[in-house]
Amino acid sequence: MAAARIVFLMYHELGLPGRTLCQSEPGYVRYILPVDTFRSQMDWMKKSGFRGLNVSGALRYPADPSVCITFDDGCETDLIAAAPLLREFGFNATFFLTAGFLGTPGYLTANQVRELDSQGFEIGCHSMTHPYLSDLPEPELRREMVDAKLQIEQIVRHPIEHFSCPGGRFDQRTLEMARRAGFQTVTNSRFHANSSRTSRYDLGRVAMLRDMPLAEFAATCHGQGLWKKRLQHSTRRGVQRLLGNRMYDRLRKALLRESEQ
């Protein structure tokens, strides 16, 4: 019997009418879904019989149709926009917080984190300052993972078990640091569905983009067409390794600016 497979969805800030986004760069904005788009996706899931789970729930790999819902960064819209809609549809989610962003404009405050936690949503860690972890020396890597975990735990007053890699970039040192810090899982941005056979330190996620049609979202939830995304991802990763993270980002930003002109 085949193991149940669950797609992990990766969201970021939600766009609200009249509200300024946390960042304005094209590379950031392409990941920002209008709140009405997010509502339409949750509505489709509910009507299609899907459950929306947090990471801990998804790791049980239930046989009924399910997806794992995750948010990165810790934007204030996690609480004021995403959480109400998730409750409305009866879904849960894991919110990965960038500890060093908390309390700055557009991001959750400590009190808001506690509110999100008290509503039953799962809180995870997304580093201290959102760097590419594979670029860091050991002391900085420890700060980004271990110190960030401790800071969030001081806010919610209970252990934080799940970590997501900024930009999806990681190396073996990252995974070893995660284990030493006490994280039970590490999620990345590799385009594959997860099952009980997947390493808990190699949980793939599919980024939700603002221009994704609802039909493509539905196919993603079913795990369809991910091989195409994996092929594109592998090509990008090859270029990243060749150029290095900084040079690759400069090239990507230039191409995105050119495409908007």
C-alpha positions as CSV (number, residue, x, y, z in Angstrom):
1,M,0.0,0.0,0.0
2,A,1.4,3.4,-1.0
3,A,2.2,5.9,1.7
4,A,-0.1,8.9,2.0
5,R,1.4,11.9,0.3
6,I,0.8,15.5,1.5
7,V,1.7,18.7,-0.2
8,F,3.1,21.4,2.1
9,L,2.0,24.9,0.9
10,M,4.2,27.9,1.6
11,Y,2.5,31.3,2.0
12,H,3.9,34.7,3.0
13,E,2.3,38.1,3.7
14,L,-1.3,38.6,2.5
15,G,-2.2,41.7,0.6
16,L,-5.0,43.8,2.1
17,P,-6.6,46.8,0.3
18,G,-4.9,50.1,1.4
19,R,-2.3,48.4,3.4
20,T,1.4,48.8,2.6
21,L,3.4,45.6,2.2
22,C,6.4,44.9,4.4
23,Q,8.6,45.0,1.3
24,S,8.2,46.4,-2.2
25,E,10.8,44.6,-4.2
26,P,9.4,42.5,-7.1
27,G,11.1,39.4,-5.8
28,Y,9.1,39.7,-2.6
29,V,5.8,40.9,-4.1
30,R,5.5,37.9,-6.4
31,Y,4.9,35.8,-3.3
32,I,2.2,38.1,-1.9
33,L,-1.3,36.8,-2.4
34,P,-4.3,39.2,-2.2
35,V,-6.5,38.2,0.7
36,D,-9.4,37.4,-1.7
37,T,-7.1,35.0,-3.6
38,F,-6.3,33.2,-0.3
39,R,-10.0,33.0,0.6
40,S,-10.8,31.5,-2.8
41,Q,-8.1,28.8,-2.3
42,M,-9.4,28.0,1.2
43,D,-12.9,27.9,-0.1
44,W,-11.9,25.5,-2.9
45,M,-10.1,23.2,-0.4
46,K,-13.2,23.1,1.9
47,K,-15.6,22.4,-0.9
48,S,-13.2,19.7,-2.3
49,G,-13.0,17.8,1.0
50,F,-9.4,18.8,1.9
51,R,-8.2,19.3,5.4
52,G,-5.8,22.1,6.2
53,L,-3.2,21.0,8.7
54,N,-0.3,22.4,10.6
55,V,3.1,20.6,10.3
56,S,2.6,18.4,13.4
57,G,-0.8,17.3,12.0
58,A,0.5,16.7,8.5
59,L,3.3,14.5,9.9
60,R,0.7,12.0,10.9
61,Y,0.0,11.6,7.2
62,P,-3.8,10.9,7.3
63,A,-5.3,9.0,4.4
64,D,-8.0,11.5,3.7
65,P,-7.2,14.4,1.4
66,S,-5.1,17.0,3.2
67,V,-2.5,19.7,2.7
68,C,-0.2,21.4,5.2
69,I,-0.5,25.2,5.4
70,T,2.5,27.2,6.3
71,F,3.4,30.9,6.5
72,D,6.9,32.4,6.5
73,D,8.3,35.6,8.0
74,G,5.8,36.5,10.7
75,C,3.9,39.3,9.0
76,E,1.1,41.0,10.9
77,T,-1.4,39.7,8.3
78,D,-0.8,36.3,9.7
79,L,-3.0,37.3,12.6
80,I,-5.3,39.9,11.2
81,A,-6.1,38.2,7.8
82,A,-4.9,34.6,7.6
83,A,-5.9,33.4,11.0
84,P,-9.6,34.6,10.8
85,L,-10.0,32.9,7.4
86,L,-8.4,29.7,8.6
87,R,-10.7,29.6,11.6
88,E,-13.7,30.3,9.3
89,F,-12.9,27.2,7.2
90,G,-11.8,25.0,10.1
91,F,-8.2,24.8,9.1
92,N,-4.9,25.0,11.0
93,A,-1.5,26.2,10.0
94,T,2.1,26.6,11.1
95,F,3.4,30.2,11.2
96,F,7.2,30.3,10.9
97,L,8.5,33.6,12.5
98,T,11.6,35.5,11.8
99,A,12.5,36.4,15.4
100,G,14.5,39.5,14.6
101,F,11.6,41.0,12.6
102,L,9.1,40.8,15.5
103,G,7.9,44.2,16.7
104,T,9.0,46.1,13.6
105,P,6.5,47.8,11.2
106,G,4.4,45.3,9.4
107,Y,5.4,42.3,11.5
108,L,3.8,40.6,14.5
109,T,4.5,42.0,18.0
110,A,5.2,39.6,20.9
111,N,1.6,40.0,22.1
112,Q,0.3,39.2,18.7
113,V,2.4,36.1,18.6
114,R,0.9,35.0,21.9
115,E,-2.5,35.7,20.5
116,L,-1.9,33.6,17.4
117,D,-0.5,30.8,19.6
118,S,-3.5,31.0,22.0
119,Q,-5.9,30.6,19.0
120,G,-4.4,27.1,18.5
121,F,-2.2,27.8,15.6
122,E,1.3,26.3,15.5
123,I,4.3,28.6,15.9
124,G,7.6,27.7,14.2
125,C,11.0,29.4,13.6
126,H,12.2,31.0,10.4
127,S,15.7,32.2,11.7
128,M,16.7,35.4,13.4
129,T,17.3,37.8,10.5
130,H,16.4,35.8,7.3
131,P,19.8,35.2,5.8
132,Y,20.9,32.4,3.5
133,L,22.0,29.9,6.1
134,S,24.4,28.1,3.8
135,D,26.5,31.3,3.5
136,L,27.0,31.7,7.3
137,P,30.0,30.8,9.5
138,E,29.2,28.6,12.5
139,P,28.7,31.4,15.1
140,E,26.2,33.3,12.9
141,L,24.4,30.0,12.0
142,R,24.0,29.3,15.7
143,R,22.5,32.8,16.3
144,E,20.1,32.4,13.4
145,M,18.8,29.0,14.6
146,V,19.5,28.4,18.2
147,D,19.1,32.0,19.5
148,A,16.1,32.6,17.3
149,K,14.4,29.5,18.7
150,L,15.1,30.5,22.3
151,Q,13.7,34.0,21.6
152,I,10.4,32.7,20.2
153,E,10.1,30.2,23.0
154,Q,10.5,33.0,25.6
155,I,7.5,34.7,24.0
156,V,5.1,31.7,23.7
157,R,6.5,29.9,26.8
158,H,6.7,26.4,25.3
159,P,9.0,24.5,23.0
160,I,9.2,25.4,19.2
161,E,9.8,22.2,17.2
162,H,9.7,23.2,13.5
163,F,12.1,25.3,11.4
164,S,11.8,26.6,7.9
165,C,14.9,27.7,5.8
166,P,14.9,31.3,4.5
167,G,15.0,31.3,0.8
168,G,15.0,27.5,0.9
169,R,18.8,27.6,1.2
170,F,20.5,25.1,3.5
171,D,23.4,22.7,3.7
172,Q,24.4,19.8,5.9
173,R,25.6,22.1,8.6
174,T,22.1,23.7,8.8
175,L,20.5,20.3,9.4
176,E,23.1,19.4,12.0
177,M,22.5,22.7,13.8
178,A,18.7,22.1,13.6
179,R,19.1,18.7,15.4
180,R,21.4,20.2,18.0
181,A,19.0,23.0,18.7
182,G,16.1,20.6,19.2
183,F,14.1,21.2,16.1
184,Q,12.1,18.1,15.1
185,T,11.7,19.1,11.4
186,V,13.2,21.3,8.8
187,T,11.2,22.5,5.8
188,N,12.7,23.9,2.6
189,S,11.4,25.0,-0.9
190,R,11.9,21.8,-2.8
191,F,8.9,20.9,-4.9
192,H,7.9,17.5,-3.7
193,A,5.0,16.0,-1.7
194,N,6.0,14.5,1.6
195,S,5.1,11.1,3.0
196,S,6.1,9.0,6.0
197,R,9.2,8.0,4.0
198,T,10.4,11.6,3.7
199,S,13.1,12.7,6.1
200,R,11.7,15.1,8.7
201,Y,14.7,17.3,7.9
202,D,13.9,17.5,4.2
203,L,10.3,18.4,4.1
204,G,9.5,20.0,0.7
205,R,7.1,22.9,0.2
206,V,5.4,24.6,-2.7
207,A,5.5,28.4,-2.8
208,M,2.2,30.1,-3.5
209,L,2.6,32.9,-6.1
210,R,0.2,35.8,-6.6
211,D,-0.4,34.9,-10.2
212,M,-1.2,31.2,-9.6
213,P,-4.6,30.3,-11.3
214,L,-7.1,28.4,-9.1
215,A,-6.8,25.4,-11.4
216,E,-3.1,25.2,-10.8
217,F,-3.6,25.5,-7.1
218,A,-6.1,22.6,-7.2
219,A,-3.6,20.5,-9.2
220,T,-0.9,21.4,-6.6
221,C,-3.0,20.2,-3.7
222,H,-3.5,16.9,-5.5
223,G,0.3,16.7,-6.0
224,Q,-0.1,17.0,-9.8
225,G,2.5,18.7,-12.0
226,L,5.1,19.0,-9.3
227,W,7.7,17.4,-11.5
228,K,7.6,20.4,-13.8
229,K,8.3,22.7,-10.8
230,R,11.1,20.4,-9.6
231,L,12.7,20.6,-13.0
232,Q,12.6,24.4,-12.9
233,H,13.8,24.4,-9.3
234,S,16.8,22.2,-10.2
235,T,17.7,24.5,-13.0
236,R,17.6,27.5,-10.7
237,R,19.6,25.8,-8.0
238,G,22.3,24.9,-10.6
239,V,22.6,28.5,-11.5
240,Q,22.7,29.5,-7.9
241,R,25.5,27.1,-7.1
242,L,27.4,28.4,-10.2
243,L,27.0,32.1,-9.4
244,G,26.7,32.1,-5.6
245,N,23.7,33.4,-3.7
246,R,24.5,37.1,-3.9
247,M,25.3,37.2,-7.6
248,Y,22.2,35.1,-8.4
249,D,20.0,37.4,-6.4
250,R,21.3,40.4,-8.3
251,L,20.7,38.8,-11.6
252,R,17.1,37.7,-10.6
253,K,16.3,41.2,-9.3
254,A,17.5,42.7,-12.6
255,L,15.4,40.3,-14.6
256,L,12.3,40.9,-12.5
257,R,12.7,44.7,-12.9
258,E,13.1,44.3,-16.7
259,S,10.0,42.1,-16.9
260,E,7.9,44.8,-15.2
261,Q,9.0,47.5,-17.7
